[in-house]
Amino acid sequence: MRWIYGLFFALILAVGAGGVWFIYGKPQEPKILTVYAGPRDGDAFTLMREISQVVLRHSDTLRLRVRPSLNSSVNIRRLRAGEAELATVESNTPAYSDIQLVADLFSDYFILIAHADKPIYRMQDLPNHRITIPEDGSSGSRSFWSVVDHYSVAPESFRSLSVSGELGKEQFMQRKSDAIFLVNSLRDPSFLSFLEEARLRGIDMRFIAIDQAQAMSLKRPFIQASKIVRGAFDGSGPLPVKDIETATLQRLLVARDDADEDAVNELVNIIFEKRLDLLIRMPLSANIAGPNVNQGASLPFHPGAARYYDRDKPSFLQENAEPLALIITILAMIGSALLALRRSLSAKAKNKADVYNVRLLEISRHARESKDMAELMALQEELSTVLETVVKALDSDQVTEEGFQSFAFLWNSVRDVVNERRQEISAQAGVLSQS
């Protein structure tokens, strides 16, 4: 009978141990956050897709699922419906109490362009003309009508053609409208393609200033005054031909208030701590900043994001800077004595960066000589591996910042070589299949 009790006790221990392992020892699946990021050909979607790749490379606990959508208003609806945890929106998008800020992504500019042969030189010249504007209900549409309201242009004095995305740009290029109003960043891929297509078609355009943006912000605090500098899109023209005053909105990354706090904190940490990796992929990411409730939308921080931003609160040393001044002076003297040693180590780090540059040149040479798509895919994978190695070397001071910048420039060039070679082989394959 005693052996039965022993067996029963052993069974209880086994079940308990299994439960402990299940809770604490079993490998946890990464948390997946879904983010709706606007049109697939837009800058917000591209940026979030690149962020998702950086998260994939640097986190074992988080993944981003990036989804396209029509506009910011749709994104807010999807958040509130529980279809996503994150979304990108413009700062004039009506939000709700269950939506919280994660980060400022970049500035969206109000851009008004007219055909050069049309007598449109300022907002007050819109009457008796046809204007293509973003689709009804979108942030872009709200932005346009806020400008019209400020300049007291009667809506019935002109014809507004409300269409979405590429349709509106094509409408303008076919001269079905006299001007077009857009809201996007200055590096938006679809906008840059529009300007290039217009140049190829020989369409002369004039950028119209929105020169009272600062006054508009008195009524609409989410609007900020800025300018599009001369030659921002083409230095040979240049385009535009002079600095253009205009208004901007902030593109924001927001989250539901019940989004996993640790996951949001991990996302913000990677965005800012792995900034170099992200910058190489997309220069627009240089504009990402912590939210500023005094500019743009007045939404509260998400707790996960706030945990990261609050890390910069004054430390004990900062609060007691004056009593520690003498110690700092002594340390500065010691630092001067070690400067020569640091220079020696920096020289070694630069030499190591040169080794990686040589490796990139070898990849470039193989890509130019390659005629096999599989080999090019392998070279592209090797590029990613080299990038990861150098980023880690930078973090551990094995490569200098100067050496890394030189590497990053060459890495981008080699990536373009590989991509162009892949396109050439694909085009050749297409020609062969047709023949």
C-alpha positions in Angstrom: 0.0 0.0 0.0 2.9 2.3 0.8 4.2 2.0 -2.8 0.8 3.3 -4.0 1.2 6.5 -1.9 4.8 6.9 -3.2 3.6 6.6 -6.8 0.9 9.1 -6.2 3.3 11.6 -4.7 5.8 11.1 -7.6 3.0 11.8 -10.0 2.1 15.0 -8.2 5.7 16.1 -8.4 5.9 15.3 -12.1 2.8 17.3 -12.9 4.0 20.2 -10.8 7.4 20.2 -12.6 5.7 20.0 -15.9 3.6 23.0 -15.1 6.6 25.0 -14.0 8.4 24.2 -17.2 5.3 25.1 -19.3 5.1 28.5 -17.6 8.7 29.4 -17.3 10.8 27.0 -19.3 8.9 26.6 -22.5 10.2 28.8 -25.4 7.7 31.7 -25.9 6.5 32.5 -29.4 7.3 36.1 -30.5 4.5 38.6 -29.9 3.0 39.8 -33.2 1.8 43.4 -33.5 -0.3 44.2 -36.6 0.2 47.8 -38.0 -1.9 49.4 -40.7 0.4 51.8 -42.5 -1.4 53.5 -45.4 -1.1 52.9 -49.2 1.4 50.2 -50.3 3.3 52.7 -52.5 3.5 55.3 -49.7 6.3 56.4 -47.5 4.6 55.3 -44.2 4.1 51.7 -45.5 7.6 51.5 -46.8 9.0 52.9 -43.5 7.0 50.4 -41.3 8.0 47.6 -43.6 11.7 48.4 -43.1 11.1 48.7 -39.3 9.6 45.3 -39.4 12.8 43.9 -41.0 15.0 45.6 -38.4 12.8 44.1 -35.6 13.1 40.7 -37.2 16.9 41.0 -37.1 17.2 42.3 -33.6 14.4 40.8 -31.5 13.5 37.3 -30.4 10.2 38.4 -28.7 8.5 40.7 -31.3 7.4 40.7 -34.9 5.5 43.3 -36.9 2.8 42.4 -39.4 2.6 45.4 -41.8 -0.7 45.8 -43.6 -1.6 48.4 -46.4 -4.7 50.6 -46.1 -6.4 53.5 -47.8 -5.7 56.4 -45.4 -5.4 57.5 -41.8 -9.1 57.5 -41.1 -9.4 53.9 -42.1 -6.4 53.1 -39.9 -8.1 54.6 -36.9 -11.3 52.6 -37.6 -9.3 49.3 -37.8 -7.6 50.1 -34.5 -10.9 50.7 -32.8 -12.4 47.5 -34.3 -9.5 45.5 -32.8 -8.1 44.5 -36.2 -4.6 45.9 -35.3 -2.5 47.1 -32.4 -0.7 49.9 -34.2 -1.3 52.3 -37.1 0.3 55.3 -38.8 -1.9 58.4 -38.9 -1.6 62.1 -39.6 -1.9 64.5 -36.7 -5.1 66.0 -38.0 -6.9 62.6 -37.9 -9.7 62.5 -35.4 -8.7 60.1 -32.7 -10.3 58.6 -29.5 -9.5 58.1 -25.9 -8.3 54.5 -26.5 -5.6 55.7 -29.0 -2.2 56.6 -27.7 1.1 57.9 -29.1 4.1 55.7 -29.8 6.4 58.0 -31.9 6.6 60.9 -34.4 7.6 59.4 -37.7 8.1 62.3 -40.1 6.5 65.4 -41.5 3.9 65.4 -44.3 3.9 68.5 -46.4 1.0 70.4 -48.0 1.9 70.4 -51.7 -0.1 72.5 -54.2 1.0 72.2 -57.8 -0.5 73.9 -60.9 0.1 73.6 -64.6 2.6 76.4 -65.5 0.3 77.8 -68.2 -2.6 78.3 -65.8 -2.9 81.7 -63.9 -2.6 80.1 -60.5 0.1 81.8 -58.4 -1.5 81.7 -54.9 -4.4 80.1 -53.1 -6.7 83.1 -53.9 -6.3 82.2 -57.6 -8.2 78.9 -57.3 -11.7 80.2 -58.4 -12.8 79.2 -61.9 -10.3 76.3 -61.9 -10.5 72.5 -61.5 -8.5 71.2 -58.5 -7.7 67.5 -57.9 -7.7 66.7 -54.2 -7.4 63.5 -52.0 -10.4 61.3 -51.5 -13.3 62.5 -49.3 -12.9 61.7 -45.6 -9.1 61.4 -45.8 -6.5 63.4 -43.9 -5.5 65.0 -47.2 -9.0 66.1 -47.9 -9.4 67.6 -44.5 -6.1 69.4 -45.0 -7.1 70.9 -48.3 -10.4 72.3 -46.9 -8.7 73.7 -43.9 -6.4 75.7 -46.2 -9.4 76.8 -48.3 -11.2 77.9 -45.1 -8.2 79.9 -43.9 -7.8 81.8 -47.1 -11.6 82.4 -47.4 -11.8 80.9 -50.9 -15.5 80.1 -51.6 -15.8 76.4 -52.2 -18.4 77.0 -54.9 -16.0 79.2 -56.8 -13.9 76.3 -58.1 -14.5 72.6 -58.9 -12.8 70.1 -56.6 -12.2 66.6 -58.1 -11.9 64.2 -55.2 -10.1 61.0 -56.2 -7.6 58.7 -54.6 -3.9 58.2 -55.0 -2.5 57.5 -58.5 -5.8 58.2 -60.2 -5.6 61.9 -59.1 -2.0 62.2 -60.3 -2.9 60.8 -63.7 -5.9 63.1 -63.9 -3.6 66.1 -63.4 -1.1 64.9 -66.0 -3.9 64.4 -68.5 -4.9 68.0 -67.9 -8.3 67.0 -66.6 -7.5 69.4 -63.7 -5.6 72.6 -63.5 -3.9 71.9 -60.1 -3.4 69.1 -57.7 -3.2 69.2 -53.9 -1.2 66.4 -52.0 -0.2 65.7 -48.5 2.9 63.5 -48.2 6.6 63.6 -47.2 9.1 65.0 -49.6 10.6 61.5 -50.2 7.3 59.7 -50.7 8.0 57.1 -53.5 4.7 57.6 -55.3 5.1 61.4 -55.3 8.7 61.2 -56.6 7.4 58.8 -59.4 4.7 61.3 -60.2 7.3 64.1 -60.6 9.5 62.0 -62.8 6.6 60.9 -65.0 5.5 64.5 -65.4 9.0 65.5 -66.4 9.1 62.7 -69.0 5.8 63.8 -70.4 7.1 67.4 -70.7 4.6 68.8 -68.2 5.6 72.2 -66.8 4.5 72.7 -63.2 4.4 75.5 -60.7 4.6 75.0 -56.9 2.1 77.3 -55.1 3.1 78.6 -51.7 0.8 78.2 -48.7 2.4 81.1 -47.0 0.1 81.6 -43.9 0.8 78.2 -42.3 1.9 79.9 -39.0 -1.3 81.8 -38.9 -3.3 78.6 -39.6 -1.7 76.9 -36.6 -3.4 79.4 -34.3 -6.7 77.7 -35.1 -5.3 74.3 -35.9 -2.4 73.5 -33.6 -1.5 70.3 -35.4 -0.3 72.4 -38.4 3.2 73.7 -38.5 5.0 76.1 -40.8 7.8 74.8 -43.0 9.2 75.2 -46.4 10.1 73.1 -49.5 13.6 74.2 -50.4 14.8 75.1 -53.9 15.9 72.0 -55.8 14.3 69.5 -53.3 13.2 67.2 -56.1 15.6 68.1 -58.9 18.7 70.1 -58.8 19.2 70.5 -62.5 16.0 72.4 -63.1 15.8 73.1 -60.3 12.5 71.9 -59.0 11.0 73.8 -57.3 12.7 76.9 -58.7 12.7 78.7 -55.3 12.0 78.0 -51.7 8.2 77.4 -51.2 6.6 78.2 -47.9 4.0 75.6 -46.8 2.4 73.8 -43.9 3.1 70.4 -42.5 1.5 67.7 -40.4 3.2 65.1 -38.3 2.8 61.4 -39.4 2.4 59.5 -36.1 2.7 56.0 -35.0 -0.1 55.3 -32.6 -1.4 52.2 -30.7 -4.5 51.0 -28.9 -4.3 51.6 -25.2 -4.5 47.9 -24.6 -1.6 47.0 -26.9 1.0 44.8 -25.1 3.2 47.2 -23.1 6.3 45.1 -23.2 5.9 44.6 -27.0 5.5 48.3 -27.6 8.5 49.1 -25.4 10.6 46.5 -27.4 9.5 48.2 -30.7 10.4 51.7 -29.5 13.7 50.5 -28.1 14.7 48.8 -31.4 13.6 51.9 -33.5 15.9 54.2 -31.5 18.7 51.9 -30.4 19.1 50.3 -33.9 18.8 53.6 -35.7 21.9 53.0 -37.9 20.5 49.8 -39.3 17.3 51.5 -40.1 19.0 54.6 -41.6 20.8 52.5 -44.1 17.5 51.0 -45.3 15.5 54.2 -45.4 17.0 57.8 -44.8 13.5 59.1 -43.9 13.8 57.2 -40.6 16.2 60.0 -39.5 13.1 62.0 -38.7 11.7 59.6 -36.1 11.5 61.2 -32.7 9.8 60.8 -29.4 6.3 62.3 -29.4 5.9 66.0 -28.4 2.5 66.7 -27.0 3.0 70.4 -27.5 3.1 69.9 -31.3 0.7 67.9 -33.4 -1.9 65.6 -31.8 -2.5 66.0 -28.1 -2.6 62.2 -27.3 -1.1 60.5 -24.2 1.9 58.3 -24.5 1.4 54.6 -24.6 2.9 53.2 -21.4 5.3 50.9 -23.3 6.7 53.9 -25.2 6.7 56.2 -22.1 9.0 53.6 -20.4 11.6 54.1 -23.1 11.3 57.9 -23.3 11.4 58.3 -19.5 14.8 56.6 -19.3 16.4 60.0 -20.0 15.0 61.6 -16.8 17.8 63.2 -14.8 20.0 60.7 -13.0 21.7 61.1 -9.6 24.8 62.4 -11.3 23.0 64.9 -13.4 21.1 66.3 -10.3 24.4 66.6 -8.4 26.6 67.9 -11.2 28.1 70.8 -9.2 29.4 68.7 -6.3 31.0 66.3 -8.8 32.7 69.0 -10.9 36.1 68.4 -9.4 35.8 64.7 -10.1 34.9 65.4 -13.7 37.9 67.6 -14.1 40.2 64.9 -12.8 38.6 62.4 -15.1 39.1 64.8 -18.0 42.8 65.0 -17.3 43.0 61.2 -17.2 41.1 61.1 -20.5 43.6 63.4 -22.1 46.4 61.0 -21.0 44.5 58.1 -22.7 43.8 60.0 -25.9 46.9 58.6 -27.7 45.9 55.1 -26.8 42.4 55.7 -28.2 43.9 57.0 -31.5 45.9 53.8 -31.9 42.8 51.7 -31.3 40.8 53.8 -33.8 43.4 53.2 -36.4 43.0 49.5 -35.9 39.2 49.8 -36.1 39.5 51.7 -39.4 41.6 48.9 -40.8 38.9 46.4 -39.9 36.3 48.5 -41.7 38.5 48.4 -44.8 38.4 44.6 -44.7 34.6 44.7 -44.9 34.8 47.2 -47.8 37.0 44.8 -49.7 34.4 42.1 -49.1 31.7 44.4 -50.5 33.8 45.0 -53.6 34.2 41.3 -54.1 30.4 40.9 -53.9 29.9 43.7 -56.4 32.3 42.1 -58.9 30.6 38.7 -58.6 27.2 40.3 -59.1 28.3 42.1 -62.3 29.7 38.9 -63.7 26.9 36.6 -62.5 24.3 35.3 -64.9 22.4 33.1 -62.4 19.5 34.4 -60.3 20.2 31.9 -57.5 23.7 33.2 -57.2 22.5 36.8 -57.0 20.1 35.8 -54.3 23.0 34.3 -52.4 25.0 37.5 -52.9 22.1 39.5 -51.5 21.9 37.3 -48.5 25.6 37.7 -48.0 25.2 41.5 -48.1 22.7 41.3 -45.2 25.1 39.1 -43.3 28.0 41.6 -43.8 25.7 44.4 -42.7 24.7 42.6 -39.5 28.4 41.8 -38.8 29.5 45.5 -39.2 26.6 46.8 -37.1 27.6 44.5 -34.3 31.3 45.5 -34.8 30.2 49.2 -34.5 28.3 48.5 -31.3 31.5 46.9 -29.8 33.8 49.7 -31.1 35.6 47.3 -33.4 34.7 49.7 -36.3 34.7 53.5 -36.1 31.8 55.8 -36.9 33.8 57.2 -39.8 34.6 53.7 -41.1 30.9 52.7 -40.7 29.8 55.7 -42.8 32.2 54.8 -45.6 31.0 51.2 -45.4 27.3 52.2 -45.5 27.8 54.3 -48.6 29.5 51.4 -50.4 26.9 48.9 -49.1 24.1 50.9 -50.6 26.0 51.0 -53.9 26.6 47.3 -54.0 23.0 46.5 -53.1 21.9 48.6 -56.1 24.4 46.7 -58.3 22.9 43.4 -57.2 19.3 44.6 -57.6 20.0 46.0 -61.1 21.7 42.8 -62.1 18.7 40.8 -60.9 16.4 43.1 -63.0 18.6 42.6 -66.0 18.5 38.8 -65.8 14.7 38.9 -65.2 14.3 41.1 -68.2 16.5 38.8 -70.3 14.5 35.8 -69.2 11.3 37.6 -70.1 12.6 38.3 -73.6 13.6 34.7 -74.1 10.3 33.4 -73.0 8.4 35.7 -75.4 10.7 34.6 -78.3 
